[in-house]
Structures are given as C-alpha cells and as structure tokens.
Amino acid sequence: MQNLPNTIQIVNGSSKQAYTYYPVLIVGGGISGVALGCRLKEVLGFDQFRIFERQSGIGGTWWSNRYPGVACDVPAAFYSFSFSPNPKWTSLFPPGSEILDYVHGVCQKYQIVDKIQVDTDVSEVRWLENEELWEATLLHLVPGTGDLSRKDREKRIAEHGRESVYLREEVVRARIVASCAGGLVEPNAWPDSIPGQDSFEGPIFHSARWDDEVNLDGKDVVVIGTGCSAAQFVPLLPHAPYNAKSVTQVMRSPPWVVPRLEPPFGKEKYEKYGPKAFSMIPGLARLFRFFCFLTGEKDWYTMFLQTPGCRNSRKKIEASLIKHMKKTVPEEYHEMLTPDYSVGCKRRIFDAAWLPGLNNPKISLTTRPITEVSSRSLVLGPGQYSPSTNRNDSKGATDKESIPADVIVLGNGFEIQNWLHPLRVRGKNGKLMDEVWKSRGGAQAYMGNAMDGFPNFFIIFGPNTATGHSSVILATENMVEYSLKFIRKILKGDVKTIEVKKESEIAWTKMVQERLKNTVYNSGGCMNWYKAADGWNSTCYPFSQIDFSIRCMFPKWSDWNFQYTRKGLIKNRIRKAVQVITVAAVVTGLFLAGRRNNGIRDAPKEITILIRKYVKQGLLLVWDMVNRGIRLLPE
C-alpha cells in the first residue's frame, strides 16, 4: 500500500506511469455531489477532493431538465439543504431555473466551484488490491456532448467517429470514491411496443432533453406518457410562446393526481410577504420546513403501509381524489382517469395545471395504443390501455384512428433500474458490482450506501433509499452525514480500508425486500418504475424517513470491517482504556464514598465530593496514559 498524504498531487511525475491522486473522488455534480462536497469542507474541514460531472454544468437533473414548466413539486423550503437554507424562494414551488441558481449559489457559498470538473465522464473505477486504492478511468468529453443521453452519444460516435464525443482518456487514482450519480439521468428510449419510429419524419425528443430549436408553433404534437414531467409541460404547449395547434397525450395507466398544496395565505400574499417573513423572523423558515417534513411522515403512516388503518385511510384519500378529478376534467375523461390500483403504488402527481388543462379543446387524452407510425401521422388503436378491454362496460374509444403528428415528445421516464449506470465498478478480485447484484437477485446496498467487496466505496442515494412521501434532499443529506462518519476515519489516518461485512449486506437486503411486501409500492396492484420486471424493488425504502435519519445518525459499527493503521490501533486501544478506566474510577469512587460514610443514603453531599475526587484521580491517570500513547504515534 502506498502511503500517500491527504492532498491532491501528481505521483511519479517524471515517468510515463505518472497519474493524479485524489484523496476523495466524487462521481456526479448534482444535488448529492454538491452536498457531499460542501459537507466535506464544513464538517471535516477537508477540501482535497474533486467532483467529476459528465454534463457541461453543475446541478444534475436540474441542469438537464429544461422542459416548459419544469418546477419542483415539493415545497422549496423542504427541497433545499438544511445546512444552507434559502429564505428567499420566490414561490412555494419555484421553477427549475431558480432551483439551479440555488444549487450554484450553494457551490459558491462553500467555495467548491473550483472542485467540480464538468465535461468529464468517470467510465470505470477499479480497486487495486496491492495499492489499496481506486483507479478511475476519466473520459474527457467534447463540451456539451455530456448533456446528450448515452444512446445519443453512441449514435453520434457511430455517425461521426469517437473523436466527435471523446477528446482523451485519463487514468487517476483515489483513496475514497463516492458515487453521487442520480437516478433521473438516462431517459427511456422509444418504447419497443411502438413500431415504425424510423418512418417518422418529424422531430422526436425526450422531455429530459428538450429541444428548444424545434418550433411548435402551429404543429400537431404527440406526447407519450403521463408522468410528473408531462403533467407540467403539456398544459403549456397550446399557449404562447409554444402555440401548438394540437396536443395528443397517450397514457397507459392513469396516475393518482393530488391537488397541489396552496401556499399559506394564498399564492399572491405568500410570494409577496413570504421571503420577507422567512428572512426577518428567526426560525420561521426552519419551522415551516419541519412542518413539511411532518406532513410527509404523516402520509407515510396513513397511506403507504399495508395495515388495516392505512387501507381504510387510502380508501378515503382515493375517494377524495376521484371526486376532485371528476369535478375538474370533462366527463369523457372520468373513466380513463380513474386508477385501478392503490394510491401511492406509483408516484403521485402534485398538480395545479394538468387536470384543468384537459378542458382545453386543443389538448386530448387517449389510452389507445400507438399501433402505426408514418411520416407525419400516427395510428391509435384498436384497443386501449386503460380501462382494460376485458371490461364490457367501458365507454372509452377503442376504434382505430389516424391522427396528424409533426412532433413527438417522449415523457416516458428514466432508466431507474440501471443503478450507477453507465459507471462500471470493479471491486476485489475484479468483480463487477452489476454482476454481484445479479447473483444476489437485484441491485442492493447496505443502507443504500455500501457493498461488501468494494472497500472505501460509498453510494449517495443508492438502492432502496428513495421515498414516495418525502424530500429526496433529506434522504441525500442523511446518506452524506452517514458516509462522513466513515470517511472521517480514513482521512484522519486511523483506518486504511472500510468495508461492510458480506453477511450484514445480505441480511440488510433480505430485511428490506421482506418489509417492502408490506408497503403499497410492492402490493398496491400496479406496475411502477420502482420495481424491475421480476418484481425486485431496488428503489424504495420500506420505512419512514424518521427511521432512516436515526439509522444514519447511529451507524451499527459491528456490521463493518475496519483495517486499522498503526496509529488507529493505538488510538482505538487508548479509547477502550479510557472507557474501562473511567467506569472503574466511577465505581471505585462510589464504593469508597460508601465505605467512608457508612452508607450512601446518609451523606449525599460528602459522597458527591468524594466521587468527584476519585473520578478526578482516575481521569488524571487516563490522561497520563493518553499522553504516553500519543508519543508512540508516527509523525
């Protein structure tokens, strides 16, 4: 093992084997990567790290998603870092551009902008057994090509050569690697179930890669999908500045649509007085954030579990949401917008515009499948996705119909199940993490954070850490704080490697998958992006965020293997000695005080004095041992 200091440096600089060494290498410059970088500086006072980001800017999903109407659907006070609150949000649900500005502002505040290197793809990390370091392969990209999806990059390489995407390759090394790759990274491709993509002559793009150069004015637009993104941009397309002639939205199954939370005192007053109140009244912003947190936790205990109480509560919630839907949309959509699964099984849509927008005659919603694609048109039907064609009482249209189409927008989600993708992680004995996951049933990680066989490798927002009821930033912060407890030990030189035990990881995953059976995610009667085709749920956490927060605050150290340095061993032994001697001093003090005063109950004041005396003597002895131990430490 090379004894490298905790500073970024060039190793073997005069030879062909020269490489750059990073004590901490972070993959991804989105929310998670920024959070980890900031907390490394603030909590550990450590700035010798580098964040590598494939895209051409900082912000992750908020950098790449720029579709019309993109916004946060969680109150911004809760969708922000607890260590860097923003009292000046312009609205309760600010637009994506404002969230991106906030993330950039946090980077500037904590002075980590110079620690982030964009247009750089970490394609592979490989554990070096002898050196006990990670070797990372960096692909330096042509500026802007990292903003393309993986499939679009591959297409560009096939058409124009590798040099049209990649400038050069570099190999670096790191003591610690943290993957902060987000889940909403790679957009889903054109659905395999729809034939004829190559026949279409108009533009086709995914909402996560919105093409601003496509003019929608006077065009017939077809949108495939009815997820959260589509619910935000579809209502805007018939209006300026887009002015689409028509918008046809193809839906497979209806989502549960929740009316978006109204700001306290109304939208106008909130936006006018909210920023001032949150800035001027101490603690008000944090109190509101805590209120949002408690509201989410209440939802967990009333909606997401398969208990009699939750089932009864869900029935009431579902009845209320159906009532709201029927009151808002035209009657022709009532049947197709009535879900046949439990609320919470899929991610809910928190809506202020989609359902009302269905009253616009330029917008039409259909559940008929796309069965043919031609140069400037699509064929819908025969049949329908929802309700099932097996139902004889269905009133929905099922006939075959050709509709005009100038532009197709995919709003069909992301490749959520491809965790860490496209990063390849090779651990001990050259094993790929993907292969280990396949052999164990599916993507997994102890606490969503670590895998056995992959020392000094931490995942921020990894498998089974997502929630359907709370803020992703809260979960991310919990994982960052959890990881820092281990990273600190390595950076202080107390530990060479840290690795979760195999039996602990397997037991954790077994428990998680078993407990997920008692949640609406797994047994709510729907197909969702939380689960793979075989039913393995690698996405959701089966408990509340209160539970996860506590687990992250207090790691179960016995579930981990620590390879201590000489310095760490000495400090560990001193620490244990301190604990033993302190307890002995207290017990001795109590015993002697009791003897001297002929019983503890008779002389409480004298006992207190004696206890202090003997505890002090014991602590002085401990301090002497600590000093002797410190002198044994290496320089």
Buried (B, 14 or more C-beta within 10 A) or exposed (E): EEEBEBEBBEBEEEEEEEBBBBBBBBBBBBBBBBBBBBBBBEBBEBBBBBBBBBBBBBBBBBBBBBBBBBBBBBBBBBBBBBBBBBBEBEBBBBBBEBBBBBBBEBBEEBEBEEBBEBBBBBBBBBBEEEEBBBBBBBBBBBEEBBBBBBBBBEEBBEEEEEEEBBBEEEEBBBBBBBBBBBBBBBBBBBBEEBEBEEEBEBBBBBBBBBEEEBEBEEBBBBBBBBBBBBBBBBBBBBEEEBBBBBBBBBBBBBBBBBBBBEBBEEBEEBBEEBBEBBEEEEEBBBEBBEBBBEBBBEBBBBBBBBEEEBEEBBEEBBEEBBEBBBEBBEEBBEBBBBBEBBBBBBBBBBBBBBBEBBEBEBBBBBBBBBBBBEEEBBBBBBBBBBBEEEEEEBEBBBEEEEBBBBBBBBBBBBBBBBBBBBBBBBBEEEBBBBEBBEEBBBBBBBBBBBBBBBBBBBBBBBBBBBBBBBBBBBBBBBBBBBBBBBBBBBBBBBBBBBBBBEEBBBEBBEEBBEBBEBBBBBEBEBEBBBBBEEEBBBBBBBBBBBEBBEBBEEBEEEBBEBBBBEBBEBBBEBEEBBEEBBEBBBEBBBEBBBEEBEEBEEBEEEBEEBBEEBBEEBBEBBEEBBEEBEEEBEE
